[in-house]
């Protein structure tokens, strides 16, 4: 199969992300998905009730292009570039996931147990999704940005607070995947 339809190697994707960051730095902009969501919430007028959303969202209209591009990129990736035949997962990881009841991707990018429609069929899994969403929202607000904002934009601008946030994100991810996830599943 043509390699354009497979997942891209890290060095292609990383290079493209780096080029986007150089453009943003050149134009004096910073990147982060949570700031895009803040702009969307501000547009609805919720700033009249919550001071965090009370700012000049029109100055951040360019962020809406990032949201649109993310949706378009996701559509293209799913419908035209989802051949995961070049993705290899360590057999030990597959064994550990199987012990948790998570199926191997088997040529797909994502396991059905975590990303299929079955996730919405049990109250436990719906509860986990809701709590996870609340924790992500709280964490990105508490850290003054999300993982993409700190790890991509903040680190490229050599911000110490972003370095601290990224270290915290990784420690939290390790704790979640090694200690909490096995308790949940």
Phi, psi and omega per residue, in radians:
X1 nan 2.593 3.126
X2 -1.054 2.333 -3.079
X3 -1.154 -0.303 3.120
X4 -1.162 -0.432 -3.111
X5 -1.593 -0.082 3.086
X6 -1.578 3.003 3.021
X7 -1.142 2.511 -3.098
X8 -1.444 2.593 3.094
X9 -1.160 2.765 -3.086
X10 -1.029 -0.608 -3.057
X11 -1.262 -0.445 3.052
X12 -1.336 -0.887 3.139
X13 -1.079 -0.775 3.132
X14 -1.073 -0.721 3.108
X15 -1.080 -0.770 -3.132
X16 -1.132 -0.711 3.082
X17 -1.087 -0.722 3.104
X18 -1.072 -0.694 3.124
X19 -1.164 -0.693 3.078
X20 -1.087 -0.749 3.136
X21 -1.107 -0.707 3.099
X22 -1.074 -0.700 3.101
X23 -1.120 -0.771 -3.141
X24 -1.116 -0.750 3.116
X25 -1.097 -0.740 3.136
X26 -1.017 -0.716 -3.123
X27 -1.563 0.103 3.080
X28 1.271 0.516 -3.129
X29 -1.915 2.769 3.020
X30 -2.161 2.686 -3.011
X31 -2.003 2.522 3.022
X32 3.080 2.384 -3.112
X33 -1.201 -0.602 -3.132
X34 -1.145 -0.533 3.076
X35 -1.210 -0.531 3.063
X36 -1.163 -0.718 3.121
X37 -1.180 -0.628 3.084
X38 -1.087 -0.724 3.111
X39 -1.086 -0.773 3.128
X40 -1.075 -0.739 3.123
X41 -1.149 -0.668 -3.137
X42 -1.142 -0.611 3.131
X43 -1.082 -0.515 -3.102
X44 -1.353 -0.168 3.126
X45 1.606 0.154 -3.124
X46 -1.153 -0.236 3.103
X47 -1.100 -0.313 3.082
X48 -1.213 -0.404 -3.119
X49 -1.919 -0.469 -3.101
X50 -2.196 2.051 -3.025
X51 -1.100 -0.494 3.139
X52 -1.024 -0.574 -3.110
X53 -1.629 0.065 -3.131
X54 -1.601 1.493 3.091
X55 -2.645 2.987 -3.115
X56 -1.333 1.542 -3.089
X57 -1.172 -0.395 -3.124
X58 -1.132 -0.465 3.088
X59 -1.268 -0.240 -3.130
X60 -1.915 0.296 -3.104
X61 -1.005 -0.512 -3.139
X62 -1.064 -0.470 3.106
X63 -1.074 -0.503 -3.129
X64 -1.146 -0.478 3.054
X65 -1.159 -0.576 3.087
X66 -1.127 -0.747 3.111
X67 -1.093 -0.816 3.126
X68 -1.079 -0.762 3.109
X69 -1.113 -0.648 3.102
X70 -1.123 -0.739 3.124
X71 -1.171 -0.758 3.121
X72 -1.137 -0.755 3.100
X73 -1.083 -0.701 3.090
X74 -1.109 -0.718 3.110
X75 -1.087 -0.832 3.137
X76 -1.081 -0.765 -3.120
X77 -1.077 -0.766 -3.103
X78 -1.235 -0.739 -3.015
X79 -1.586 -0.355 -3.061
X80 -2.209 -0.273 -3.041
X81 -2.298 0.552 -3.024
X82 -1.707 0.268 3.062
X83 -1.327 1.896 -3.068
X84 -1.680 0.424 -3.072
X85 -1.133 -0.337 3.119
X86 -1.675 0.113 3.105
X87 -1.602 2.152 3.103
X88 -2.087 2.300 -3.123
X89 -1.961 2.402 3.128
X90 -0.988 2.274 3.139
X91 -0.990 -0.557 3.094
X92 -1.126 -0.666 3.103
X93 -1.127 -0.754 3.125
X94 -1.071 -0.709 3.120
X95 -1.124 -0.784 3.134
X96 -1.108 -0.710 3.111
X97 -1.148 -0.684 3.126
X98 -1.084 -0.629 3.096
X99 -1.129 -0.445 3.102
X100 -1.586 -0.003 -3.131
X101 1.471 0.308 3.130
X102 -1.795 2.125 -3.075
X103 -1.230 2.699 3.052
X104 -1.230 2.533 -3.121
X105 -1.042 -0.477 3.091
X106 0.840 1.034 3.099
X107 1.458 0.045 3.079
X108 -1.890 2.870 3.131
X109 -1.380 -0.513 -3.027
X110 -2.306 2.462 3.097
X111 -1.314 2.477 -3.134
X112 -1.089 -0.578 -3.096
X113 -1.069 -0.469 -3.121
X114 -1.859 -0.487 -3.013
X115 -2.214 0.181 3.101
X116 -1.622 3.101 3.138
X117 -1.222 -0.287 3.129
X118 -1.090 -0.380 -3.094
X119 -1.095 -0.421 -3.094
X120 -1.616 0.113 -3.025
X121 -1.734 -0.101 3.085
X122 -2.208 2.452 3.126
X123 -1.025 -0.599 -3.140
X124 -1.064 -0.823 -3.113
X125 -1.208 -0.650 3.077
X126 -1.118 -0.729 3.100
X127 -1.066 -0.751 3.115
X128 -1.065 -0.744 3.114
X129 -1.091 -0.762 -3.127
X130 -1.135 -0.842 3.128
X131 -1.086 -0.734 3.096
X132 -1.044 -0.746 3.102
X133 -1.108 -0.729 3.105
X134 -1.111 -0.775 3.134
X135 -1.128 -0.676 3.101
X136 -1.150 -0.762 3.107
X137 -1.087 -0.798 3.106
X138 -1.098 -0.802 -3.100
X139 -1.096 -0.750 -3.131
X140 -1.205 -0.563 3.076
X141 -1.268 -0.764 -3.128
X142 -1.118 -0.640 -3.135
X143 -1.515 0.059 -3.104
X144 1.027 0.626 3.088
X145 2.711 2.918 -3.101
X146 -1.741 -3.115 -3.110
X147 -1.072 -0.730 -3.128
X148 -1.186 -0.707 3.138
X149 -1.106 -0.813 -3.127
X150 -1.311 -0.838 -3.024
X151 -1.257 -0.605 -3.094
X152 -1.678 -0.986 -3.052
X153 -1.396 -0.847 -3.087
X154 -1.117 -0.776 3.125
X155 -1.169 -0.634 3.127
X156 -1.208 -0.368 3.061
X157 -1.668 0.144 3.087
X158 1.004 0.748 3.120
X159 -1.540 2.191 -3.138
X160 -1.096 -0.709 -3.138
X161 -1.078 -0.568 3.093
X162 -1.237 -0.655 3.071
X163 -1.077 -0.772 3.104
X164 -1.108 -0.728 3.138
X165 -1.125 -0.764 -3.124
X166 -1.130 -0.710 3.068
X167 -1.056 -0.752 3.094
X168 -1.106 -0.705 3.108
X169 -1.066 -0.772 -3.117
X170 -1.194 -0.730 3.101
X171 -1.093 -0.766 3.097
X172 -1.081 -0.699 3.103
X173 -1.131 -0.706 3.101
X174 -1.148 -0.751 3.108
X175 -1.088 -0.767 -3.131
X176 -1.089 -0.870 -3.029
X177 -1.279 -0.518 -3.083
X178 -1.665 -0.473 -3.034
X179 -2.069 -0.775 -3.036
X180 -1.484 -0.746 -3.124
X181 -0.997 -0.769 3.098
X182 -1.093 -0.509 3.096
X183 -1.270 -0.581 -3.117
X184 -1.273 -0.792 -3.112
X185 -1.572 nan nan
